[in-house]
Amino acid sequence: MGIAISGGPDSVALLLLANAAFPGRVEAATVDHRLRTASGDEAAFVANICRDLGLPHRIIVLEELARGNMSASAREARYDALDNWADERDIAWLLTAHHADDQLETMAMRLNRASGVAGLAGIRARRGRILRPLLGWRHRELVQIVAAAGIVPVDDPSNRDDRYDRARLRKALTGADWLDPLAIVRSAAALDEADRALDWVVLKLRSERLFDGADTWTYDAAGLPAELLRRALIDCLRVIDPTSRPRGATIERLLKALQGNATGTIGRVRCAVKDGRWHFTLALPRRPKVSPRRV
């Protein structure tokens, strides 16, 4: 199994716990985004811990990030890099150190953004080969484990930087003893189960209601409740155009158009409705324009 470790108390505790539980079966990797001047030293600090434990460790340096939301770009690049490392090392499971307090913060942020069932499932305990075994642990417990090992972990100042939503929320939640992060974890797990159940229903509905014609796909949407309509529409778009990445607001607009017997287009898929059935056609890729050439 592979441990994603930054050098902070949570990921160091995960490394110590995993190595104690599965000796000889653990490797670690640190992704250095080069976003802070201290990041190189922090990666070297982790390498020293792994050397002392006798564990293989890789420092993965990312030189550039995609433009846009820096946190989202860094997260996507980090997971891509870790996934490639795991493939290269033939690692079956990739473990991250998300814990109960992280789940509480995530749920609060998602509630504030009016997320639905999928969003409110929060941080998933498992997604593909990524496992998060510490969701039942509190941050303070992990800090104690690292201290007992005599290790002084990395202190990332971005965790207290008010430019980031999560840092501001973390400060607001400090001292809110009436909130039980472990109860929030159980609620998120229940919502995750509900989300998976809805996905199962949508898959079953696909086999019963989606028909592939010569040039047109037809979906019988009659009688479905709102949440299943939304999920079924997303499912149809992904089946018809696997490159499609439908977003929430775009889906809501298209669904509203279809409910009003109007037409709409997402990417290369054109959607229309007739007699309660959705009709989808896939536009052919446009030919590149060729400038006339003199002979």
N, C-alpha and C positions, 0 to 999 in steps of 0.2 A: 504494500500500500504506500501511497505517496502522501506526504504532508506538505501543504502549502503554508509556509512559515515566513512571517515578516520580521520576527524578533520582538514583537510586542508580547505582553503577558499571556494573552489568550492563546496565540499560536505556539508559544514556547511550552505552555502547559499541555496543549494537545500533543506536541512532540514527545514530551516526557511520559505522558499517559500511554500513548500508542506504543512507544518503545518498551515500556514496562509490561504491557499486555501482550505484545506480539514481537518479542525479541527476534532479531534476525530477519524480519519481514518488512522493515520500514526504511523508506528513503525520503529525502526532503528536498524541496526546491524553494528558492527565494527569488521573487521577481523584483528587479530594480528598475523602476520607471524613470529614474534620473529626474524626478520632479523636485527633489530637495538636495541640498549640498551634502547632507549627512547620509544619504541613502546608500552610497557605496560602503561607508564604514559600518552601517547597520547590517548590510548583507555579509560583510566579512565577520562581524560579530556572530551571526547565525552560523556561518561556516565553522567557526571555532567551537561552538557548542556541539555541532554535529560531529566534528573531529574527536572531541573529548568523549562523546558517546559511541564512537566507532560506527557512525551512520554515513552512508553516501549522501552527498549534498551537491546541488547544482545552483549556481547563481545565473539567472537569466536576465540579461540586460535588454531593455526596450529603449530604443533610441528616439522613436517618434510616436506620437499618438494622433489619432484622427481628430479633426477639428470638431468643435461643438462642445457639448457638455463634457468637461474634463473628467469628472468622477465616473460618468458612464463610459467614456472612452477608455479610461484606465482600467476599469473593471472588465470590460470586454476583451481588451488586449491581454490582461493578466490571465483570464481563463483560457483564452486561445493558446497562450504560451505554455501554460501548465498542461493543457490537453496534449499539445505536441510533445512535451517532455514525457508525459505518461505513456504516449504511444511508443516513443523511442526506447523507453526503459521497460516496456512490457509490464506496466503497472496496471493492476486490475481496478483499484479503488483510489480515488483522490479525495482526501479529507481536508476540510476547512474548519476553522475554529469558531464559527458563529455560535453564540450562546443565548441563554434566555433573555438577557437584557437587550441583546441585539434584536431579538424577535419582538420584544415590547416596543422598541423604537420603530421598527419596520411597520408593525401593525398600526401604531399611532399615525405615522406618516401616510400610510395607505388610506386610513379612515379620513384623514384630512384632505385627501385627493379624490374622495368619493369612489374608491375602488369597489369593484364587484367581488363575486365569490373567489375568482382566481387570484385577484390581487390580495384579498384579505387572508388567503392561505399563507401569506407571508413568506418567510424563508423556509424552503422545503427541506425536510430531513434527508431526502434523496432526490437527485435529479440526474438521470443517467448513471454514470459511475461516480458522480460527486456525492459524498456522504458528509453529513454534519452531525457528528455524534455527541456534540456538547450542548445541544439545544435544551437539555434538561439540567444544565449547570448554570450557576450564577457567576457573573464576572468576578466577584470578590473571592469565590472559592478557587478560581483559576489563579488569581493573584497569590493566594496563600500557597498553592502548590509550587509555584515558581520561587517564591521566597524561601520555602522549606528546602528547596534544592540549592540554595545559595547563589541564585542567578539574579542579576539586576537587569531586567528586560529593557528593551528600547522604549522610549517615550516619544510617541509621534505627536508633535504639536498640532497637526491638522485635526486631531480629535477634539481640540478645544477652540478651533477657528470658527468664529461666528459667520464666516462667509458660506459655510456649509450648513444645509438644512439639518442634517443629522446632529451636528455638533450643538446647534441651538436647541434642538429638541432634547438632547441628552441633558443639557443644563436645566431645562424646564422640568424634566422628570426627576431631577435630583431631589431627594427628600420626599417624594410622593409614595410614602409607605403604604398607602391604601391600595396601590396597584400591586398585583401579584404576578410577576413575570412568568412564573411556572404555570399559573392558570391560563395566562395568555398563550403560552406555548401549546397547552392542551386544546384551546379554542382554535388556534391556527391549524393544528393537526386535524381537527374535526372538519374544518373548512377545506383542507387539502383532500380529505376523503370525499367530501361532497363534490368538489371540483372534478376529481377522478371519476366519480359516479356519473356526473353529467357528461363527461367526455365519452364514457362507455355508451350512454344512451345515444349520443350523437352519432357514434360509429355504427350502432345498430340501425338507427334511422337512415343512415346513408345507404345501407344495403337494401333497405325497403323502399326508399323514396327517391333516390337519385338514379336517373336513367340517362344513359349515354347514347345519343342519336348520332347520325352521320356527321352533322355539323353543329348540333345544338344539344346541350345538356338540359334536362328538365328535372326540377325538384318539386315534389308535392309538399307544399308548406302549410296546407290547410290544417287548422285545429291545433297547431303547436303553440304552447305558451311563449311569452316574450323571451325568456332566457334561452330556451331551446331554439327559437327562431334566430337569435343573434349568433349562437354557436353553430347552428346549421349553416348559416350564410358564410361564416368564416371557413367552415369545413369545405363547403362547395368551392369557394374561391381557391383554396389550397389544392384541392383535387384537380381542378380544371387548369390552374396555372401554378405549378409547384414553386415557381419563383416569386409568387405573390407574398407580400408581407403586410396583410391588412392591419390597420391601426384602429384603435377604439373609436375615435371621433369620426373617422371615415366610414367605418362600419355602421355607426349609428345613423349617419346621413343617408347611406345607401338603403338601410333597412326602412327608414322613414319614407324614402321615395317609393320603394316597392310596396309598402303598405298603402300608399296613396295611388297605386296603379301607375306610377311614373317609371321611367327608365333611369339607369345610372351606369357609370363605368368606374371600375377600379383597375388601374394598370392596363392590362390587355384584355380584361374580361368585361363584356357588356352584359348588363342584366336588365330583364324586362319581366313583367308579370301578366298572366292571363288566366282567368278562372281559378285563382288560388294557387297557380303553379308558377314557379320561377323558371325563366328560360335564360340560359347563359350561352353566349357565343364568344369564341376566342379569336381576337384579331390576329392576323398573320403579322410577323415582323415586317416593319417597313423596309423597303429596299433603299439602300443608300442612294442619294442623288448623285447622278453622274453629269459632270459638266460637259457640254458639247465640245467636241474636239475638231479643230479644223483639219481638213485633209489636204 
